[in-house]
């Protein structure tokens, strides 16, 4: 837990320490694709390991996001993002805090490359009654290209990687006389996102 708190504190400290000039607030939204990498197993509680069935699955589905934040200056921005993603295994709702450093490409600075860090909370709702919903800490980073259309509008394409630590298992007993239960486990280790977003500054 100390490591997670340190990561979140580092994102906040980096954003706060950025030099501030005339701040531009913005709101925006985006859509893209999210890839989730799942692992799991199912086994009868007779001879653990011998009768286990393992699976590894990669799901690719659409992601929607809404965000709001502030450009501290031409090279630094911070923002919060809410995103929603659903696949055959779970529904995910993420609440993220991000910091980006921007580098202007060309004299006009209309096109910018950005790179940054993200940390937050992911609410996972498994698509089964056997497993409970849970909130888990996530962290990672993002990079991409942002194009300033005019003084109010900008568009960007980006890639984000999120490290997850969702790991859960449940044991189900069976009725007499056998009284042999089964154990099912599932884990989500990471997610990758490709997205396109449009922002409005005010």
Secondary structure, DSSP 8 states (H G I E B T S, - for coil): -HHHHHHHHHHHHHHHHS--SS-EEEEEEEEEEEEEEEEEEEEETTSTTTS-EEEEEEEEEEEEEEEEEEEEETTEEEEEEEEEEE-SSEEEEEEEEEEEEEEEESTT--EEEEEEEEEEEEEEEESSTTS--EEEEEEEEEEEEEEE-SSSEEEEEEEEEEEEEEEEEEEE---TTT---EEEEEEEEEEEEEEEEEEEE-
